[in-house]
């Protein structure tokens, strides 16, 4: 053996390769650090574009399928999907986040998690299939028996995908993920439309859901070349399973809290009140969810790579939070400033009662515009038990608030939700940031630096709207008020040094590819 070979095999990198096996390239993340900021910015842009494409495809699919199928067909699938949403919480078990968060992982660990995910997915499939008769009985619809059984198989297929998807996120390969998501949605829609045109009625919707999972699985395995080995005991995967268990527990509590208000309103106040409440909630939350969730998928992997670099971690966290806030907070404030006009344009005059509920939910929506902040801290720093403890505290508080608020109707529930959520979330911000590189005051400062100019711009847009400068056309008036809001917001936002720094840094990242480099340890 030559001296070069001896030196290579005794190097730390070679020893590391022996330790983790031949799949090391799927797990190493050191190569991401020198250009982490630009990778994250590019990944965020790609993710948002992908999200927009999927939204357009899904809207087009809804328009086409609605003309080929009946409301009865859609209703059958909706009945099953409500139950699937809860069972699906246990399929992933938070193990994808465990793979992304760990600073160092091995082939054996990920292989073990892969088989755990498969077992959990198989169990979810069996549970849903066993529930099929109960679902059919509850809704008095025998067709749901075979629909539920058919859709249950999707759990097993999606379980094969969890760790591969996590590895792509760990490697920050967001362009590959965008291709996977967009192509799988597009191909699934083609299958669903073809089946609907051939007369398969509600089975075309089952086919669409199943095809989406199948195409997503095939494309993810194509882009991620890692292949699992046999499960191995005592390789450190137990702590990763505990990490994922805390995340799952929080998701279950959060799912219950987010749905209890709908259940209570529907049970006590009836379907009409529930229609008003749910429409107001969804109208206010949809734009935020379309931004916060996908951006979180970009930021958490980046923060996880910086968990042992406190200074860089704090800087990246606050810059990412400020960038998200500059989109979501103004969006919420603008919606609250022109609630009545937005409801008239989007829903029509018969939905005007939604406007009052919409505004009462406003405080919760403004806080919710940055609801990703404590979650980023807990997951990226491996402190998911804090999330779980918060869920155990917030769930009963919100439930009690809903029960009290329902005495005053749907408006009482909305007001109770805003008060309870604002209080418990403020506590969560403090609790999650305790003993971390990011102080609670820095998070609050970032939020108020965007909230203040947003409120000023909202008042200006409201005044412009009240002046009735654009005639009776509500769509034109709303568009011009949006332009006025944007101009006023930008003019006032730059008065805050923090916002000026963010604007400047975002522009510099787009122009100069490697301006910000994380120092090597």
N, C-alpha and C positions, 0 to 999 in steps of 0.2 A: 504494500500500500504506500502511495506517495505521501510526502510530507504535507502536500496541499489537502489530500483527502483526510489525513489524520487531523489537521487543523480544523477542517470543515466539520468533521464529526464530533469534535470536542467543543465546538462553539455552542453558546447558549441557544441560538436559534435552532441548531440541529437537534440538541437534546429536547427542545420544546416540541419539534416535529415528531420525534420518537414517542414522546409522552402522549401526544394527542392522536397520533395515527395519521394516515395518508390524507384525511379530509381537512387538514389544518387550514387551508385557504378559505373554508366556509366559516371558520370561527375566529381567526385573527382579525383584529380591528386597528392595529397600530398604524396601518397605512392611511386610515381615515383622518387621523388627528391633524396632520399638517394643513389640511384644507377643509376643516370641519364646518366652518361658518358658511363658506360658499356652497358646499355640498348640501347643507341644510336649506339655504335659501333656494337653490335650484330644485331641491326635492319638494319644498313647500309649493313652489310655482307649478311644478309638474303635477303634484297631487291635486291642487285646486283645479287645474285644467282638466285633469282626469275626472274629478268629481262633477265638473260642469258638463262634460261629455256624457257621463253616465246619466245625469239628471235629464238631459235632452233626450237621450235614447229611451229612458223609462217613460217620459212624458209622451213621446211619439208612440211607444208601445201601448200605453194606456188609451190613447186616442184611437189607435187601430183596433185593438182588442175590444174596446167598448162598442164598436160598430159591428163586430163579428159575434160577440157573445151577449148574454143578457145579464142584468143585475143579479139575478138568481145565481148564475154561475160564479160571479165574483163573490157573492155572499157565502157560498159554500166554502171557498178557499179561505176567506177571511176568518170563518169560525175556527178552522184548524190552525191557522197561522198564529192566532192569539195564544193558543196553548203551546205551540212550537217555540214561540218567543221565550217562554219561561224555561222550558226544558233545555233549550239551546245554551242557557247560561252555564250549564254544567259540562257541556261538551269540551270546551277549551280548558276549563278549570284554571285559567290564568297562567298556564304553562308556556304559552307563547311569550308573555311578558317576562317570564323568568329567563327564557333563553336570550331575550333582547337585553335585559338589564345586567346580567352577569358580566363582570369584567373579563373573566377567563372561563371558558367552557371547553369540554372535550367531546369527541365523537361518541364516547360511551355514554356520557350524560344525556346528550340530545337523543341518542338512539333509545335510551330508556324512557325518556319523556315521550318520544314518538309512540311507543307501544302503550304507555299509560293513556295517551290521548285516544288511541284506537280502542282500548278497553272501555274508556268512559263513553266514547261515541257509540260503541256497540250497546252499552247499557242504556244510553239515552234512546237508541232506536227501539230496543225491546220495551222500555217503559212506555214510549209513545204508542207502539203497536198494541200493547196490553190495554192502554187507555182508549183505544179506538171504539170498542163497544159502548163505553161510558159516554164518550163524546157524541156518538150517534143517538144514544138515549136522551142525553141532556137537551140536545137541540131538536129532538123528535124528527131526525132526518137520517134514514138508513144509508143514504149514499155516502155519508161521512165515514162510514166504517172503512171502506176500501180506499177512500181518499187519504185518510189518516195513516193507514198502513203503508200506502205507496209513498207518502211524503216522509215517513219515518226513516226510509232507507237513505235519505239525504244526509242524516246525521253520520252514518257510517262512512260515507264518501268524504264528507267534509273533515272528518277526524284524521284522514290520511294526509291532510293538507296543512295542518296547524303548524308543525315545526318547520316545514319548508318555507311557508309564508313568513314565519318568524326569522328564519335565517336571512331571507332577502331584506327584511327590515333591519336586522342587525348589521348587515353589510351596507345599509343605506342605498340599496339599489331601487330607488323609487321610480325610475323610468321603467324598469322591468315590471314592477307592481302595477304601474299605470296601464301598461300594455295588457297585462293579465286581466285586470278588472274591466277595461273597456271592451276587449275582445270577447271575454266570457259573457258580458251583458249583451253585446251585439249578436253573438251566435245564438244565445238562448232565446232572444226575442225572435230571431228568424225561425227557430224551431217552434216556438209558441204560436206565431202567426200562421205558419204552414199547417200546424195541427188544427187551428181554429178554422181555417179555410176548408180543410178536409172534413169538417163536421164533428170533431171530437169534443165539442162543447167544453164543459168544465175541466175535462182531462187535458185540454191544451194548456191550461194554467198550471196544472201539475207538471206537465212536460216542460214548461218554461222554467219552473223552479228547479226541477231536477237537472235539466240541461245546463243551467247556469253553474251549478255545483260541479258537474262533470267537466265542463270546459275549463272552469277555474282550476280544478285539480290537475288536468292534463297540462295546461299552460304553466302552472306553477312548477310542476316537476320538470318541465322543459327548460325553464329559466334557471332553476336551482338544481344543480347536478348532484347534490348530496344524496346519498342513499343510506338508509338506516341499517345498522347492524343488529346483533342480538341484544336484548336487554341484559344489563349487568348490574348486580347488586353491589352495594358499598362503593359507589363511585361519586358520592356527593349529591346525588339527585334528590335525596329526601328533603334537604333544606329548600330546594327549588320547588318541590311539590307543596311544602308548607307555605312558601311565598305565594304560589298560585292559589292555594286554598284561601288565603286571606283576601285576595282580590275577588275570588268567586263569592265569598261571603258578603263582601261589600256590594257586589253587583246584584245579588239576590235581594238584599235589604233595600238598595236603591230602586230596583225594579218594583218592589212591593210599594214603596213610598210613592213613586211616580204614577202608579196605577190606582192607588187606593182612593184618591180624590175622584177619579172618574167613576169608580164603582159606587162610592157613596152618593155622588150627585145623581147617578142613574137610578139607584135604589130608592132614595128619599125624594128627589125632585122630579124624576121622570126623564123620558128620552128627549123631550124638547129642550129642557134645561141642560142636559148633557151635551146635546148638539151645539148649543151656544158656547158652553164652557170649553169643550174639546176643540172647537174651531178656533176660539180665541187663543188657547194655549198653543196649538199647533202652528197657527199663523205667526205667533211671536217667537216660538222656539225654532222653527224650521231653518231660517237663515243662519242662526247661530250654530245649530248642530251641523249644518253643511260646511262650516268653517272650522269649528273647534275640534271635532272628532278627527278629520283627516290631517289637520296640522299637528295634532297630538301624536299621530303616527309617525311624524317626521321628527318632532322635537325630543320625544322620550328616548329614542335610540342615540341621538346626539348627546343628550345630558348623561346618559348611562356611560358613554365613553369618557366623560369628564368627571365622574363621581369621585375620583381620587385627586382632582385638581381644583381645590375650593375657589380660588380666584377666577379661573377661567369658567368654572361652573356658574358662579354668581353672575358674571358678566353675560354669558350666553343666555342664562335663564331670563334675566331682566330684559334683554334685548328681544328675545322671542316673545315674552309676555307683552311688551310694549307694541311689537309689530302686530300681534293678534288683536290687542285692545284697540289699535288705531282703525281696525276694520269693524269689529263687533260692537263696541260701545257706541260709536256714531250711528250705526245701523239701528240699534235699539232706541236711542234717543230720537232719531228722526221718525221712527215708527210711532212713538208715543206723542210726538209733537203734532202729527197729522193723522191720528188714529181714524177719525171719522171718514176722512177722504180715502184712506187706504182701504177701509172696509167697503165703502161704496164702489170703488173701482174694481177690487178683487172679488167681492162676494155679492154685491148688489144691495139695494135698499132694504130688502126683507131681512137682512142680517145685521142691521144697525145695532140691535141689542148686544152684539159681540163687542162693540166699541168700548162700552163701559167696563166689561170684564177684562178686555185687552189692557186698558189703562190701569186697572187695579192690579194686574199681574206685572205691571211695569217695574216696580222695585226689584222683584225677584229676577226679572229678565236682565236688568242692568247688572246685578251681581252675577247672574249666570253667564254674562258675557265674558267673564274671566274665571268661570268655574273649573277650568282646566289647571289652574295654577297649583293648588295643593295636591292634585293628583299627579302632576309632573314630579313634584318633590318626593311623594311617597313611593312611587314606582321606580323612578330612576335611582334613588338612593337605597332601595331595598327595604323600605319601612312600610310595607303594606298593612301591617297590623294597625297602624294609625288610621288608615282608611277604614278598616273593619270596625275599630272602636268608634270612629265618627258615625258610621252607619248605625251602630247599636244605639247611639245617643240620639241621632237626628230622626230616625224612623218613628219612634214613639212620640217625639215632640210634634212632628208634622201631622201624624195621625190624630193626636189630640186636638191640634189646631183645626184640622178639617172637620172633626166632629162638632167642635164649638161653632165654627164658621157657618156650617150648613143651616144653622138655626135662622140665619139671615138670607138664605137663598144662595143662588149661584154667585152673587156678588160677595157674600160673606165668605164663601170658600176661597175665592180668588184673593181677597184681602188677607185672610188667615194664612194662605200659602206664602204670600209676599212677606208678611211679618215673620213667620216662623223660619222660612228659608234664609232670609237675610241675616237673622240672628245666628242660626246654627252654622251658616257658611262663614260668617265672620270669625266664629270660634274655630272652625276648621282651618281657616287661613293661618291663624295664630298657632294652632296646635301642630299643623303639618310643618311649619317653618321653624319650629323650636329646635335648637341645636343643629341647624343646617347652615350652609354657607349663605343662605338668603334670609335676611331678617324680614319679619312681618311688615315693618314700616316701609321697607323698600317696595313690597308688593302693593301696599296701599297707596304709596306715592305714585307708582306707575299708573295705577287705575285712575286716581284723581287728576293726574296730569292730562288724561284724555277725556275724563268726564266733564271737567270744567269747560273746555272749549266746545264740547258737544252740546252742553246745555245752552250756551250762548248762541250757538248756531241754530239750535232747535227753536229758541225764542225768535230769532230772526226769520226763520222759515215760516213759523206760525204767523208772524206779523205780515209777511209777504202774502201768505194765503188769505188772511183776513182782508187784505186790501183789495182782493178780487181783481188783480191786474190782468188776468189772462182769460177772462170771459167765462162762459158757463161750461166749457169743456173740462170735465174733472180729470181726464187723463193728462191733457196738456198742462193743467194747473199743477198736478202732482209732479210731473216731470220738471217743470220750471222751479218748483219749490225745492226739489231735490238738488238742482243746480245751485240755487241760492244757498241751501244748507251746506253743500260741499265747499263753495267759495268761502263762506263765513267760517267754516270749521278750519280750513287750511290757514286762513288769515289769522285766526286766534290761536291755533295749536302751536304755531312756530314761536309764540311768545314764551313757551316753556322750553328751557334749554334741553331737557330730556327728549322732547319730541324733535327738536332740531337735530340732535345727535342721531336719532333713529332714522330720520329722513336722509340725512347725509350718509349714514353708514349703509343703508339699503341701496342708495344710488351708487356708492363706491363699490359695493359687492358686484353689482351688475356690470360695472365698467372695468374694474380691475379684479382679475380672478383670484389673486392670492394676497390681498391686502392684509387679511387677518390670519395669522398662523398661530396655532397653539404650540407653546413651547414644549419641547421634549423633556420628559422627566430626567 
